[in-house]
Amino acid sequence: MQLKSEQPDLLEISGLTKGFPGVQALDHVDFTLRAGEIHGLLGENGAGKSTLIKVLTGVFRRDGGSICLDGQEIEARDPADALSLGIGTVYQEVNLLPNLSVAENLFIGRQPHRFGLVRTGEMRGRSSELLATYGLHINVADPLGSYSVAVQQIIAIARAVDLSAKVLILDEPTASLDAQEVETLFRILNDLKARGIGIVFVTHFLDQVYAVCDRITVLRNGRLVGSRPIAELPRIELVSMMLGRELAAEALHRNQRPAVTGNPMVAFKDYGKRRLVEPFDLEIRPGEVVGLAGLLGSGRTETAKLVFGIERAESGQAFVDGKPVRIASPRDASRLRFGFTPEDRKTEGIVAELSIRENIILALQAQRGWLHQIPRRKQDEIANRFIKLLDIRTPDAEKPIGLLSGGNQQKALLARWLATEPRFLILDEPTRGIDVGAHAEIIRLIERLCDDGLALLVISSELEEIASYSDRVVVLRDRKHVRELSGPEVNADTIMTTIASHQ
Amino acid sequence: MSGMMQVSSARTLPKGLPQLAALLVVLLVNWLVFRDFFAVRLQDGRLFGSLIDVLNRGAPVAILALGMTLVIATRGIDLSVGAVMAIAGATAATLTAQGYPLPAALAAAAGVGLACGLWNGILVAILEIQPFVATLILMVAGRGFAQLIAEGQIITFVSEGFAAIGGGSFLMLPMPVVIALAMLIVTHFVIRYTALGLFIEATGANVRSSAYAGIGTKVVTIAVYMWCSLCAAIAGLIVTADIRGADANNAGLWLELDAILAVVVGGTSLFGGRFSLGLSVVGALIIQAMNTGILLSGFPPEYNLIVKAIVVLAVLLAQTPVLSGLRFIWRAKA
């Protein structure tokens, strides 16, 4: 189905499958990499990019499918094994030893030695030569940690390539680099490409994809969306591949409602924090859903965390019912009757070890303070009421919440905040990584809450979904609120065009 | 991870069984080597006997274990409890020797204990220093403070009231046992009849999720270190009263390790989360019963440490999911 190139595939992955309890992280994913190619691997959080890399490099065992390198079926036992097979990986957080010298890092485990003693001089000489080929002239005797992340990354690349890598995987290498460092990195990648190395480049910066990649593969929800040569791929199509549009069938398209009027329940004026998100204005009225749309890293989650007091704003003022308020912590936000379900359910949402009951009453109990324990009977009643109301699938409320599926965990987290009778709910990717049935239920729930007069701020990368329930949509790009869509503009196509346009 | 939890919830022994079984075994062995072990007699309105001795001697570590359980449940550790015992003992002994009334001396000791806990709590919760290192500071410096308070000497005092805390009795039970029981009950009530227990477990299991749910995780952490140091101060008063003097160098020496051991034997994970005060006390009793048994048997005390290590290892193994898994496989085959 792909255009045939004269070059054979260096790496060929087909039908790769990997599941974790409650999630299918990879579902029959195909991926090919040619020698001398830079191949962008794209997708939102939870799309399966890192699982794919971890299966490839032996961190995880695959459940099914095959991986062939140079026509040979391979199965790496661990990253070191993968490296010896010819697959090197460089992570955003460089995984070398900052306290050792640059030369030691380059030659660790294979130091040149004589009579059992490391020949430091020879090691340094060879290190300097090696790095010179990358245009890097530094003192290799200095500890690695004394150099910038960019230099460390080049050293990590040099090490991986020197260890006979045929395939080099770069996992978000540019996330903490400045523009000039990115330039340097790209020059090196092009050199390596010319030497016939196949490079897998994971990133979420579209400009960089167009600057350096030959081809891209997009994953979404563990499935392959497609592989395309970048030269013939319009930007808007790439965005549409990354963001989902597959909900049409079961999404309940709400009738166009009249614009919600009245005084805003919550308002943020000139609210912002440096390096996180540029100052923005945001108003939400009772019974109104405002959607936040944008690519990963555009400032969506950052906006939510700022609004909920997880991050402290450096500028601007927040208002509730027109009165200025201070939101310096989630505790403050919770007292103002805000609620927040985070994108990363496992590490920021659930307390896996505790029961469903305890997780559901947690926020309400925190609001009441430690002295006013909710009587056990009342706890059971609240938990059972929400288990029934939201149809949380569990034999009973005493099961540890970590044992539930993603969709049921999400419902329990919604229950945690609904139990506090909130006025303003912030939902960060409420439908991510959950099965289709639960997905539709949560959308219906959002609509019901809105009808009950809650103010809602919802983040989602499913465009049809966000368009279906939002009264207004704020589009973010590069940590900036760039445009607000309302009325008939709230549709997937306009949202996508706004995200993809670049001025 | 969820797979592992399934293993532990479905296939391990009922909660508390390994600890109670171990205590029973140790007591039975003690009875084998010393047939009068379970003999209890009443004399001058107070119970005497080896079993009572185990309770009496085990009381300070049991009290330490109460506070330590809460600290460990928040995913922390407190290495300074031994030093805090010495500080509290030196404070009370010095004031008593200078003629201050007993309530003032006891209040001062408790106050000093709470201050030590506040210090640890601030280092851990506000400055976010790793608990191991943060409390190591007071572990080292604390004995120095105790020596400064005692001016480098062993302070002895004459006060029947103070001495009664270590040697007196109430309702036929030795006073340290009564104090330990009272502390267990008070701690249990404060923790389980308020929401503090839930907040502690939530904070220990996932501090970020807990903070996002609106729990004041820093306040919870500080409170827990303060309670732990208060327990240490009380334990320090008992050992000081027992010898009618404060020895800044040796009071409570290495007892932090016994307290941590008691908590771990009691089944509270060093990774925080779920905890059990009662089982930590059982852990402290197992340790003390072994100490007493070895003394009674006439074995050289050097064996004490080795035997202790073996019993602890056995209790811990009985709790690991790995062994439970093996047992499951073995049962399935049979």
HADDOCK unambig.tbl for C-alpha pairs under 7 A between the chains (distance, minus, plus):
assign (segid A and resid 330 and name CA) (segid B and resid 211 and name CA) 6.80 0.50 0.50
assign (segid A and resid 330 and name CA) (segid B and resid 212 and name CA) 5.52 0.50 0.50
assign (segid A and resid 330 and name CA) (segid B and resid 214 and name CA) 5.26 0.50 0.50
assign (segid A and resid 331 and name CA) (segid B and resid 214 and name CA) 4.13 0.50 0.50
assign (segid A and resid 331 and name CA) (segid B and resid 215 and name CA) 6.57 0.50 0.50
assign (segid A and resid 331 and name CA) (segid B and resid 216 and name CA) 6.97 0.50 0.50
assign (segid A and resid 334 and name CA) (segid B and resid 214 and name CA) 5.99 0.50 0.50
assign (segid A and resid 347 and name CA) (segid B and resid 209 and name CA) 6.56 0.50 0.50
assign (segid A and resid 348 and name CA) (segid B and resid 208 and name CA) 5.53 0.50 0.50
assign (segid A and resid 348 and name CA) (segid B and resid 209 and name CA) 4.31 0.50 0.50
assign (segid A and resid 349 and name CA) (segid B and resid 209 and name CA) 4.84 0.50 0.50
assign (segid A and resid 350 and name CA) (segid B and resid 209 and name CA) 6.10 0.50 0.50
assign (segid A and resid 351 and name CA) (segid B and resid 202 and name CA) 6.38 0.50 0.50
assign (segid A and resid 351 and name CA) (segid B and resid 205 and name CA) 6.32 0.50 0.50
assign (segid A and resid 351 and name CA) (segid B and resid 206 and name CA) 5.58 0.50 0.50
assign (segid A and resid 351 and name CA) (segid B and resid 209 and name CA) 6.33 0.50 0.50
assign (segid A and resid 353 and name CA) (segid B and resid 205 and name CA) 6.57 0.50 0.50
assign (segid A and resid 362 and name CA) (segid B and resid 213 and name CA) 6.58 0.50 0.50
assign (segid A and resid 363 and name CA) (segid B and resid 213 and name CA) 4.86 0.50 0.50
assign (segid A and resid 363 and name CA) (segid B and resid 214 and name CA) 5.97 0.50 0.50
assign (segid A and resid 366 and name CA) (segid B and resid 214 and name CA) 5.70 0.50 0.50
assign (segid A and resid 366 and name CA) (segid B and resid 215 and name CA) 5.09 0.50 0.50
assign (segid A and resid 367 and name CA) (segid B and resid 214 and name CA) 6.95 0.50 0.50
assign (segid A and resid 370 and name CA) (segid B and resid 194 and name CA) 5.79 0.50 0.50
assign (segid A and resid 370 and name CA) (segid B and resid 195 and name CA) 4.56 0.50 0.50
assign (segid A and resid 370 and name CA) (segid B and resid 196 and name CA) 5.41 0.50 0.50
assign (segid A and resid 371 and name CA) (segid B and resid 194 and name CA) 5.27 0.50 0.50
assign (segid A and resid 371 and name CA) (segid B and resid 195 and name CA) 6.45 0.50 0.50
assign (segid A and resid 372 and name CA) (segid B and resid 194 and name CA) 6.43 0.50 0.50
assign (segid A and resid 373 and name CA) (segid B and resid 193 and name CA) 7.00 0.50 0.50
assign (segid A and resid 373 and name CA) (segid B and resid 194 and name CA) 4.95 0.50 0.50
assign (segid A and resid 373 and name CA) (segid B and resid 195 and name CA) 4.91 0.50 0.50
assign (segid A and resid 402 and name CA) (segid B and resid 2 and name CA) 5.98 0.50 0.50
assign (segid A and resid 403 and name CA) (segid B and resid 2 and name CA) 5.69 0.50 0.50
